[in-house]
Amino acid sequence: MAGDYVRTHVDLATMEGANESGRAAVNALLDGLKKLDAQRYRSGLNLFDTLPG
């Protein structure tokens, strides 16, 4: 969830605040995907392979 309901450094209900919270939300998702991608890479898997087990 992003937008006016998320605490940011911009203390106003503005487009800048919505932009900042949206970027923070996407960056959090990308951080999780980067960890998953690193784990799959170490396992020798590409994007379309399935994890063993």
PDB file with one MODEL, atoms N, CA, C and O in Angstrom:
MODEL        1
ATOM      1  N   MET A   1       0.850  -1.170   0.000  1.00  0.00           N
ATOM      2  CA  MET A   1       0.000   0.000   0.000  1.00  0.00           C
ATOM      3  C   MET A   1       0.890   1.226   0.000  1.00  0.00           C
ATOM      4  O   MET A   1       1.829   1.324   0.791  1.00  0.00           O
ATOM      5  N   ALA A   2       0.602   2.132  -0.864  1.00  0.00           N
ATOM      6  CA  ALA A   2       1.371   3.365  -0.940  1.00  0.00           C
ATOM      7  C   ALA A   2       0.401   4.524  -1.118  1.00  0.00           C
ATOM      8  O   ALA A   2      -0.772   4.324  -1.436  1.00  0.00           O
ATOM      9  N   GLY A   3       0.882   5.687  -0.918  1.00  0.00           N
ATOM     10  CA  GLY A   3       0.055   6.872  -1.084  1.00  0.00           C
ATOM     11  C   GLY A   3       0.055   7.703   0.180  1.00  0.00           C
ATOM     12  O   GLY A   3       1.067   7.770   0.877  1.00  0.00           O
ATOM     13  N   ASP A   4      -1.052   8.331   0.484  1.00  0.00           N
ATOM     14  CA  ASP A   4      -1.144   9.256   1.610  1.00  0.00           C
ATOM     15  C   ASP A   4      -1.181   8.530   2.953  1.00  0.00           C
ATOM     16  O   ASP A   4      -1.043   9.177   3.992  1.00  0.00           O
ATOM     17  N   TYR A   5      -1.361   7.213   2.968  1.00  0.00           N
ATOM     18  CA  TYR A   5      -1.470   6.466   4.221  1.00  0.00           C
ATOM     19  C   TYR A   5      -0.127   5.953   4.729  1.00  0.00           C
ATOM     20  O   TYR A   5      -0.077   5.272   5.753  1.00  0.00           O
ATOM     21  N   VAL A   6       0.958   6.266   4.031  1.00  0.00           N
ATOM     22  CA  VAL A   6       2.281   5.767   4.371  1.00  0.00           C
ATOM     23  C   VAL A   6       3.131   6.918   4.880  1.00  0.00           C
ATOM     24  O   VAL A   6       3.101   8.011   4.316  1.00  0.00           O
ATOM     25  N   ARG A   7       3.884   6.680   5.938  1.00  0.00           N
ATOM     26  CA  ARG A   7       4.740   7.723   6.500  1.00  0.00           C
ATOM     27  C   ARG A   7       5.959   7.926   5.606  1.00  0.00           C
ATOM     28  O   ARG A   7       6.669   6.974   5.283  1.00  0.00           O
ATOM     29  N   THR A   8       6.193   9.176   5.211  1.00  0.00           N
ATOM     30  CA  THR A   8       7.336   9.531   4.372  1.00  0.00           C
ATOM     31  C   THR A   8       8.010  10.761   4.953  1.00  0.00           C
ATOM     32  O   THR A   8       7.576  11.305   5.969  1.00  0.00           O
ATOM     33  N   HIS A   9       9.085  11.194   4.290  1.00  0.00           N
ATOM     34  CA  HIS A   9       9.774  12.409   4.727  1.00  0.00           C
ATOM     35  C   HIS A   9       9.015  13.660   4.306  1.00  0.00           C
ATOM     36  O   HIS A   9       9.262  14.741   4.841  1.00  0.00           O
ATOM     37  N   VAL A  10       8.098  13.529   3.359  1.00  0.00           N
ATOM     38  CA  VAL A  10       7.258  14.636   2.933  1.00  0.00           C
ATOM     39  C   VAL A  10       6.024  14.627   3.821  1.00  0.00           C
ATOM     40  O   VAL A  10       5.241  13.677   3.782  1.00  0.00           O
ATOM     41  N   ASP A  11       5.839  15.673   4.620  1.00  0.00           N
ATOM     42  CA  ASP A  11       4.763  15.701   5.613  1.00  0.00           C
ATOM     43  C   ASP A  11       3.532  16.449   5.085  1.00  0.00           C
ATOM     44  O   ASP A  11       2.909  17.224   5.810  1.00  0.00           O
ATOM     45  N   LEU A  12       3.197  16.210   3.837  1.00  0.00           N
ATOM     46  CA  LEU A  12       2.032  16.828   3.222  1.00  0.00           C
ATOM     47  C   LEU A  12       1.350  15.813   2.315  1.00  0.00           C
ATOM     48  O   LEU A  12       1.982  14.868   1.843  1.00  0.00           O
ATOM     49  N   ALA A  13       0.071  16.010   2.077  1.00  0.00           N
ATOM     50  CA  ALA A  13      -0.642  15.164   1.119  1.00  0.00           C
ATOM     51  C   ALA A  13      -0.432  15.752  -0.272  1.00  0.00           C
ATOM     52  O   ALA A  13      -1.266  16.503  -0.778  1.00  0.00           O
ATOM     53  N   THR A  14       0.701  15.394  -0.880  1.00  0.00           N
ATOM     54  CA  THR A  14       1.055  15.947  -2.184  1.00  0.00           C
ATOM     55  C   THR A  14       1.440  14.817  -3.135  1.00  0.00           C
ATOM     56  O   THR A  14       1.589  13.667  -2.722  1.00  0.00           O
ATOM     57  N   MET A  15       1.597  15.152  -4.390  1.00  0.00           N
ATOM     58  CA  MET A  15       2.062  14.181  -5.366  1.00  0.00           C
ATOM     59  C   MET A  15       3.482  13.731  -5.033  1.00  0.00           C
ATOM     60  O   MET A  15       3.844  12.583  -5.294  1.00  0.00           O
ATOM     61  N   GLU A  16       4.289  14.621  -4.459  1.00  0.00           N
ATOM     62  CA  GLU A  16       5.645  14.246  -4.078  1.00  0.00           C
ATOM     63  C   GLU A  16       5.633  13.183  -2.983  1.00  0.00           C
ATOM     64  O   GLU A  16       6.445  12.259  -3.006  1.00  0.00           O
ATOM     65  N   GLY A  17       4.721  13.311  -2.029  1.00  0.00           N
ATOM     66  CA  GLY A  17       4.589  12.309  -0.977  1.00  0.00           C
ATOM     67  C   GLY A  17       4.110  10.978  -1.527  1.00  0.00           C
ATOM     68  O   GLY A  17       4.599   9.923  -1.124  1.00  0.00           O
ATOM     69  N   ALA A  18       3.156  11.023  -2.448  1.00  0.00           N
ATOM     70  CA  ALA A  18       2.672   9.790  -3.067  1.00  0.00           C
ATOM     71  C   ALA A  18       3.769   9.134  -3.889  1.00  0.00           C
ATOM     72  O   ALA A  18       3.900   7.911  -3.891  1.00  0.00           O
ATOM     73  N   ASN A  19       4.557   9.946  -4.589  1.00  0.00           N
ATOM     74  CA  ASN A  19       5.668   9.433  -5.384  1.00  0.00           C
ATOM     75  C   ASN A  19       6.695   8.767  -4.480  1.00  0.00           C
ATOM     76  O   ASN A  19       7.165   7.669  -4.776  1.00  0.00           O
ATOM     77  N   GLU A  20       7.044   9.420  -3.388  1.00  0.00           N
ATOM     78  CA  GLU A  20       8.044   8.867  -2.466  1.00  0.00           C
ATOM     79  C   GLU A  20       7.570   7.552  -1.851  1.00  0.00           C
ATOM     80  O   GLU A  20       8.342   6.598  -1.756  1.00  0.00           O
ATOM     81  N   SER A  21       6.308   7.498  -1.435  1.00  0.00           N
ATOM     82  CA  SER A  21       5.814   6.261  -0.827  1.00  0.00           C
ATOM     83  C   SER A  21       5.692   5.145  -1.864  1.00  0.00           C
ATOM     84  O   SER A  21       5.927   3.979  -1.549  1.00  0.00           O
ATOM     85  N   GLY A  22       5.332   5.492  -3.082  1.00  0.00           N
ATOM     86  CA  GLY A  22       5.257   4.496  -4.148  1.00  0.00           C
ATOM     87  C   GLY A  22       6.623   3.923  -4.479  1.00  0.00           C
ATOM     88  O   GLY A  22       6.764   2.715  -4.669  1.00  0.00           O
ATOM     89  N   ARG A  23       7.630   4.784  -4.548  1.00  0.00           N
ATOM     90  CA  ARG A  23       8.986   4.309  -4.812  1.00  0.00           C
ATOM     91  C   ARG A  23       9.486   3.442  -3.671  1.00  0.00           C
ATOM     92  O   ARG A  23      10.170   2.447  -3.912  1.00  0.00           O
ATOM     93  N   ALA A  24       9.161   3.795  -2.438  1.00  0.00           N
ATOM     94  CA  ALA A  24       9.582   2.990  -1.284  1.00  0.00           C
ATOM     95  C   ALA A  24       8.925   1.605  -1.333  1.00  0.00           C
ATOM     96  O   ALA A  24       9.569   0.600  -1.033  1.00  0.00           O
ATOM     97  N   ALA A  25       7.652   1.557  -1.708  1.00  0.00           N
ATOM     98  CA  ALA A  25       6.955   0.274  -1.794  1.00  0.00           C
ATOM     99  C   ALA A  25       7.558  -0.611  -2.891  1.00  0.00           C
ATOM    100  O   ALA A  25       7.769  -1.805  -2.681  1.00  0.00           O
ATOM    101  N   VAL A  26       7.828  -0.035  -4.037  1.00  0.00           N
ATOM    102  CA  VAL A  26       8.418  -0.806  -5.136  1.00  0.00           C
ATOM    103  C   VAL A  26       9.820  -1.267  -4.773  1.00  0.00           C
ATOM    104  O   VAL A  26      10.191  -2.405  -5.061  1.00  0.00           O
ATOM    105  N   ASN A  27      10.601  -0.400  -4.144  1.00  0.00           N
ATOM    106  CA  ASN A  27      11.953  -0.790  -3.742  1.00  0.00           C
ATOM    107  C   ASN A  27      11.928  -1.934  -2.742  1.00  0.00           C
ATOM    108  O   ASN A  27      12.805  -2.797  -2.779  1.00  0.00           O
ATOM    109  N   ALA A  28      10.951  -1.963  -1.854  1.00  0.00           N
ATOM    110  CA  ALA A  28      10.833  -3.069  -0.899  1.00  0.00           C
ATOM    111  C   ALA A  28      10.534  -4.374  -1.637  1.00  0.00           C
ATOM    112  O   ALA A  28      11.093  -5.418  -1.301  1.00  0.00           O
ATOM    113  N   LEU A  29       9.657  -4.321  -2.637  1.00  0.00           N
ATOM    114  CA  LEU A  29       9.370  -5.514  -3.437  1.00  0.00           C
ATOM    115  C   LEU A  29      10.603  -5.968  -4.206  1.00  0.00           C
ATOM    116  O   LEU A  29      10.898  -7.162  -4.263  1.00  0.00           O
ATOM    117  N   LEU A  30      11.318  -5.025  -4.794  1.00  0.00           N
ATOM    118  CA  LEU A  30      12.515  -5.372  -5.561  1.00  0.00           C
ATOM    119  C   LEU A  30      13.601  -5.968  -4.675  1.00  0.00           C
ATOM    120  O   LEU A  30      14.325  -6.865  -5.107  1.00  0.00           O
ATOM    121  N   ASP A  31      13.725  -5.483  -3.438  1.00  0.00           N
ATOM    122  CA  ASP A  31      14.712  -6.055  -2.514  1.00  0.00           C
ATOM    123  C   ASP A  31      14.427  -7.532  -2.280  1.00  0.00           C
ATOM    124  O   ASP A  31      15.349  -8.348  -2.268  1.00  0.00           O
ATOM    125  N   GLY A  32      13.169  -7.879  -2.094  1.00  0.00           N
ATOM    126  CA  GLY A  32      12.794  -9.275  -1.900  1.00  0.00           C
ATOM    127  C   GLY A  32      13.073 -10.111  -3.141  1.00  0.00           C
ATOM    128  O   GLY A  32      13.541 -11.244  -3.037  1.00  0.00           O
ATOM    129  N   LEU A  33      12.786  -9.556  -4.316  1.00  0.00           N
ATOM    130  CA  LEU A  33      13.034 -10.280  -5.556  1.00  0.00           C
ATOM    131  C   LEU A  33      14.523 -10.450  -5.820  1.00  0.00           C
ATOM    132  O   LEU A  33      14.944 -11.460  -6.383  1.00  0.00           O
ATOM    133  N   LYS A  34      15.323  -9.469  -5.417  1.00  0.00           N
ATOM    134  CA  LYS A  34      16.775  -9.582  -5.588  1.00  0.00           C
ATOM    135  C   LYS A  34      17.326 -10.732  -4.751  1.00  0.00           C
ATOM    136  O   LYS A  34      18.205 -11.467  -5.202  1.00  0.00           O
ATOM    137  N   LYS A  35      16.811 -10.888  -3.538  1.00  0.00           N
ATOM    138  CA  LYS A  35      17.251 -11.992  -2.686  1.00  0.00           C
ATOM    139  C   LYS A  35      16.858 -13.332  -3.294  1.00  0.00           C
ATOM    140  O   LYS A  35      17.654 -14.271  -3.309  1.00  0.00           O
ATOM    141  N   LEU A  36      15.630 -13.416  -3.795  1.00  0.00           N
ATOM    142  CA  LEU A  36      15.173 -14.645  -4.441  1.00  0.00           C
ATOM    143  C   LEU A  36      16.002 -14.939  -5.685  1.00  0.00           C
ATOM    144  O   LEU A  36      16.379 -16.087  -5.921  1.00  0.00           O
ATOM    145  N   ASP A  37      16.288 -13.917  -6.478  1.00  0.00           N
ATOM    146  CA  ASP A  37      17.080 -14.097  -7.684  1.00  0.00           C
ATOM    147  C   ASP A  37      18.490 -14.573  -7.338  1.00  0.00           C
ATOM    148  O   ASP A  37      19.024 -15.451  -8.015  1.00  0.00           O
ATOM    149  N   ALA A  38      19.094 -14.013  -6.305  1.00  0.00           N
ATOM    150  CA  ALA A  38      20.437 -14.435  -5.899  1.00  0.00           C
ATOM    151  C   ALA A  38      20.434 -15.891  -5.444  1.00  0.00           C
ATOM    152  O   ALA A  38      21.358 -16.643  -5.751  1.00  0.00           O
ATOM    153  N   GLN A  39      19.395 -16.287  -4.712  1.00  0.00           N
ATOM    154  CA  GLN A  39      19.281 -17.669  -4.255  1.00  0.00           C
ATOM    155  C   GLN A  39      19.136 -18.616  -5.445  1.00  0.00           C
ATOM    156  O   GLN A  39      19.778 -19.665  -5.484  1.00  0.00           O
ATOM    157  N   ARG A  40      18.306 -18.254  -6.403  1.00  0.00           N
ATOM    158  CA  ARG A  40      18.105 -19.088  -7.587  1.00  0.00           C
ATOM    159  C   ARG A  40      19.384 -19.148  -8.414  1.00  0.00           C
ATOM    160  O   ARG A  40      19.712 -20.204  -8.956  1.00  0.00           O
ATOM    161  N   TYR A  41      20.112 -18.041  -8.523  1.00  0.00           N
ATOM    162  CA  TYR A  41      21.357 -18.019  -9.284  1.00  0.00           C
ATOM    163  C   TYR A  41      22.391 -18.945  -8.649  1.00  0.00           C
ATOM    164  O   TYR A  41      23.074 -19.694  -9.347  1.00  0.00           O
ATOM    165  N   ARG A  42      22.503 -18.890  -7.309  1.00  0.00           N
ATOM    166  CA  ARG A  42      23.441 -19.773  -6.605  1.00  0.00           C
ATOM    167  C   ARG A  42      23.065 -21.245  -6.799  1.00  0.00           C
ATOM    168  O   ARG A  42      23.935 -22.116  -6.801  1.00  0.00           O
ATOM    169  N   SER A  43      21.767 -21.516  -6.961  1.00  0.00           N
ATOM    170  CA  SER A  43      21.300 -22.891  -7.170  1.00  0.00           C
ATOM    171  C   SER A  43      21.445 -23.341  -8.617  1.00  0.00           C
ATOM    172  O   SER A  43      21.165 -24.497  -8.934  1.00  0.00           O
ATOM    173  N   GLY A  44      21.883 -22.436  -9.505  1.00  0.00           N
ATOM    174  CA  GLY A  44      22.046 -22.765 -10.905  1.00  0.00           C
ATOM    175  C   GLY A  44      20.759 -22.710 -11.704  1.00  0.00           C
ATOM    176  O   GLY A  44      20.680 -23.280 -12.792  1.00  0.00           O
ATOM    177  N   LEU A  45      19.748 -22.030 -11.177  1.00  0.00           N
ATOM    178  CA  LEU A  45      18.451 -21.941 -11.855  1.00  0.00           C
ATOM    179  C   LEU A  45      18.325 -20.617 -12.593  1.00  0.00           C
ATOM    180  O   LEU A  45      18.864 -19.600 -12.157  1.00  0.00           O
ATOM    181  N   ASN A  46      17.609 -20.635 -13.713  1.00  0.00           N
ATOM    182  CA  ASN A  46      17.298 -19.377 -14.374  1.00  0.00           C
ATOM    183  C   ASN A  46      15.858 -18.990 -14.045  1.00  0.00           C
ATOM    184  O   ASN A  46      15.220 -19.602 -13.189  1.00  0.00           O
ATOM    185  N   LEU A  47      15.366 -17.988 -14.722  1.00  0.00           N
ATOM    186  CA  LEU A  47      14.046 -17.450 -14.426  1.00  0.00           C
ATOM    187  C   LEU A  47      12.929 -18.469 -14.609  1.00  0.00           C
ATOM    188  O   LEU A  47      11.933 -18.429 -13.887  1.00  0.00           O
ATOM    189  N   PHE A  48      13.080 -19.369 -15.556  1.00  0.00           N
ATOM    190  CA  PHE A  48      11.984 -20.271 -15.906  1.00  0.00           C
ATOM    191  C   PHE A  48      12.115 -21.677 -15.298  1.00  0.00           C
ATOM    192  O   PHE A  48      11.224 -22.507 -15.476  1.00  0.00           O
ATOM    193  N   ASP A  49      13.204 -21.948 -14.592  1.00  0.00           N
ATOM    194  CA  ASP A  49      13.366 -23.244 -13.924  1.00  0.00           C
ATOM    195  C   ASP A  49      12.571 -23.255 -12.627  1.00  0.00           C
ATOM    196  O   ASP A  49      12.255 -22.199 -12.078  1.00  0.00           O
ATOM    197  N   THR A  50      12.251 -24.440 -12.139  1.00  0.00           N
ATOM    198  CA  THR A  50      11.568 -24.569 -10.862  1.00  0.00           C
ATOM    199  C   THR A  50      12.558 -25.002  -9.799  1.00  0.00           C
ATOM    200  O   THR A  50      13.547 -25.675 -10.092  1.00  0.00           O
ATOM    201  N   LEU A  51      12.287 -24.613  -8.569  1.00  0.00           N
ATOM    202  CA  LEU A  51      13.159 -25.001  -7.463  1.00  0.00           C
ATOM    203  C   LEU A  51      12.987 -26.479  -7.171  1.00  0.00           C
ATOM    204  O   LEU A  51      11.869 -26.989  -7.242  1.00  0.00           O
ATOM    205  N   PRO A  52      14.078 -27.193  -6.838  1.00  0.00           N
ATOM    206  CA  PRO A  52      13.969 -28.599  -6.510  1.00  0.00           C
ATOM    207  C   PRO A  52      13.201 -28.808  -5.205  1.00  0.00           C
ATOM    208  O   PRO A  52      13.261 -27.977  -4.300  1.00  0.00           O
ATOM    209  N   GLY A  53      12.484 -29.923  -5.120  1.00  0.00           N
ATOM    210  CA  GLY A  53      11.811 -30.283  -3.872  1.00  0.00           C
ATOM    211  C   GLY A  53      10.437 -29.835  -3.855  1.00  0.00           C
ATOM    212  O   GLY A  53       9.728 -30.058  -2.874  1.00  0.00           O
TER     213      GLY A  53
ENDMDL
END
